[in-house]
Amino acid sequence: MDTGVKRAVKAAGGVRPLARALGLKSHTAVLAWDKIPMRRLLVIEEITGVPREQLRPDLAKLFLSPDRPKNAACA
């Protein structure tokens, strides 16, 4: 499990609460993630409050925009 998944799980209060919040039938789906799937990224950011740049640092360059400051991950 990579750091982004660990952060999301911790912020959600555990694997089961995160899976429930995402509407997944089983928490084992979360346990199987090597990285947070792109299709789940924004909703996990919303659920946990962990910035997407921290959830998927490998994709951080994709998230920079004129209205999103570069240090948003530190806020």
Backbone bond lengths (Angstrom), bond angles and torsions (degrees), N, CA, C in turn:
res aa  C-N    CA-C-N  psi(-1)  N-CA   C-N-CA  omega(-1)  CA-C   N-CA-C  phi
1 M - - - 1.454 - - 1.532 107.90 -
2 D 1.324 117.06 127.42 1.467 119.71 -177.96 1.526 111.05 -80.59
3 T 1.318 115.52 172.16 1.459 122.16 -175.71 1.523 112.48 -60.28
4 G 1.329 117.87 -40.25 1.462 120.83 179.72 1.518 112.40 -61.77
5 V 1.315 116.68 -42.58 1.459 120.77 178.28 1.524 109.22 -65.33
6 K 1.328 116.88 -42.87 1.467 120.66 179.25 1.523 111.27 -60.72
7 R 1.331 116.78 -42.33 1.467 120.19 178.41 1.513 111.44 -62.63
8 A 1.322 116.29 -43.13 1.466 120.35 -179.80 1.520 110.89 -63.86
9 V 1.317 116.48 -44.10 1.462 121.22 179.80 1.520 110.24 -62.35
10 K 1.310 117.10 -45.81 1.468 120.97 -179.48 1.529 110.70 -62.87
11 A 1.336 116.24 -45.52 1.467 120.69 -178.42 1.532 111.74 -65.45
12 A 1.323 117.29 -31.01 1.470 121.61 -179.25 1.527 112.11 -82.60
13 G 1.323 116.53 -11.54 1.460 119.44 -179.35 1.512 114.18 93.99
14 G 1.324 116.58 12.74 1.457 121.07 177.80 1.518 111.96 132.67
15 V 1.315 113.98 171.18 1.470 120.26 -178.31 1.527 111.13 -66.60
16 R 1.308 116.62 -45.69 1.476 119.63 -177.86 1.528 112.05 -63.78
17 P 1.342 119.26 -46.37 1.465 118.48 177.71 1.533 113.00 -61.30
18 L 1.322 117.06 -37.27 1.462 119.49 177.75 1.524 110.39 -65.01
19 A 1.307 116.44 -45.46 1.470 120.28 179.02 1.528 110.94 -60.92
20 R 1.333 116.90 -43.29 1.479 120.27 178.02 1.525 111.03 -61.63
21 A 1.334 116.54 -44.33 1.467 120.41 -179.25 1.523 111.78 -62.53
22 L 1.318 116.17 -29.28 1.463 120.89 178.85 1.526 112.46 -86.85
23 G 1.318 116.56 -6.18 1.461 120.31 -179.50 1.518 113.47 77.19
24 L 1.327 116.81 22.25 1.462 120.28 179.11 1.518 109.79 -82.10
25 K 1.315 116.30 145.26 1.461 120.90 -179.01 1.523 112.02 -73.32
26 S 1.324 116.03 -27.75 1.454 119.75 -176.30 1.524 110.46 -138.51
27 H 1.313 116.05 142.14 1.463 120.62 178.01 1.528 111.84 -73.09
28 T 1.323 116.75 -14.99 1.463 119.24 -178.74 1.527 111.74 -66.05
29 A 1.318 116.90 -23.32 1.472 119.33 176.07 1.518 110.19 -62.30
30 V 1.318 117.41 -41.94 1.471 121.61 178.25 1.524 109.57 -64.89
31 L 1.317 117.00 -42.43 1.456 121.09 179.84 1.524 112.70 -62.95
32 A 1.315 117.12 -25.34 1.461 121.34 -178.39 1.527 113.40 -81.66
33 W 1.343 117.59 -11.77 1.461 119.96 -177.12 1.521 111.76 -70.25
34 D 1.328 115.92 128.40 1.461 120.79 168.20 1.520 108.03 -77.60
35 K 1.323 115.17 -40.59 1.464 123.98 175.89 1.517 106.94 -141.20
36 I 1.308 115.90 160.04 1.459 119.56 178.27 1.531 108.70 -66.28
37 P 1.319 117.13 127.03 1.472 119.65 178.61 1.532 110.88 -62.49
38 M 1.313 116.31 140.97 1.470 121.72 -179.39 1.528 111.36 -53.49
39 R 1.309 117.67 -39.77 1.468 120.08 -176.53 1.526 112.28 -67.92
40 R 1.312 117.62 -15.89 1.465 121.97 179.77 1.533 112.61 -102.94
41 L 1.311 117.44 -9.83 1.458 122.50 -169.22 1.525 113.78 -59.28
42 L 1.311 118.23 -50.84 1.462 120.73 -175.66 1.517 112.55 -67.97
43 V 1.320 117.24 -37.67 1.460 118.87 179.08 1.533 110.48 -70.71
44 I 1.323 117.97 -35.28 1.462 120.37 176.52 1.520 110.25 -67.31
45 E 1.320 117.09 -37.94 1.462 120.18 175.08 1.533 109.56 -59.61
46 E 1.310 116.60 -43.91 1.465 121.27 -179.34 1.533 111.48 -66.33
47 I 1.318 117.12 -43.23 1.463 122.19 -178.49 1.524 111.73 -66.03
48 T 1.337 115.75 -44.56 1.463 120.36 -170.82 1.519 114.54 -95.73
49 G 1.333 116.83 -24.91 1.453 120.18 -174.54 1.518 112.89 81.88
50 V 1.322 117.34 1.58 1.466 121.82 177.60 1.526 107.82 -83.17
51 P 1.333 118.24 123.70 1.462 120.56 -178.23 1.532 112.52 -59.81
52 R 1.308 114.79 145.61 1.471 120.69 -178.68 1.517 112.52 -57.67
53 E 1.339 116.89 -29.42 1.463 120.63 178.97 1.525 111.45 -65.72
54 Q 1.320 116.44 -27.12 1.459 120.81 177.36 1.526 111.45 -87.58
55 L 1.321 116.29 -30.22 1.455 120.08 178.84 1.524 111.67 -72.24
56 R 1.326 116.25 -38.20 1.468 121.84 179.00 1.521 109.71 -135.59
57 P 1.343 118.33 72.23 1.463 120.59 -178.68 1.530 113.26 -60.97
58 D 1.316 116.81 -22.86 1.468 120.16 177.73 1.527 111.76 -67.30
59 L 1.325 117.80 -17.31 1.466 122.11 -179.29 1.522 112.49 -112.48
60 A 1.320 117.84 10.83 1.465 122.21 -173.00 1.528 112.91 -53.43
61 K 1.318 118.02 -37.00 1.476 120.25 -179.07 1.521 112.26 -62.57
62 L 1.322 116.78 -27.17 1.464 120.39 179.52 1.523 112.06 -71.46
63 F 1.330 116.71 -21.78 1.453 120.62 -173.79 1.516 113.79 -92.48
64 L 1.313 117.79 -8.83 1.457 120.02 -179.18 1.524 109.45 -75.87
65 S 1.302 115.23 131.24 1.462 121.10 177.20 1.514 107.54 -147.16
66 P 1.320 118.14 166.48 1.462 120.50 -179.04 1.524 113.30 -57.90
67 D 1.336 117.93 -31.28 1.458 120.18 -177.99 1.531 113.19 -94.12
68 R 1.320 117.50 1.41 1.475 121.59 179.06 1.531 107.88 -120.30
69 P 1.332 117.74 107.83 1.452 119.94 -176.99 1.528 112.68 -61.81
70 K 1.326 116.06 150.35 1.456 120.93 -178.27 1.514 112.44 -62.34
71 N 1.313 118.20 -26.88 1.458 120.49 -178.87 1.535 112.16 -96.68
72 A 1.317 117.90 22.61 1.461 120.98 -178.27 1.526 111.44 -60.09
73 A 1.330 116.93 -29.85 1.456 120.37 -179.55 1.521 111.12 -66.97
74 C 1.310 117.66 -19.92 1.471 121.60 -177.71 1.518 111.38 -92.34
75 A 1.309 117.63 -12.04 1.470 120.89 -175.76 1.503 112.41 -72.06
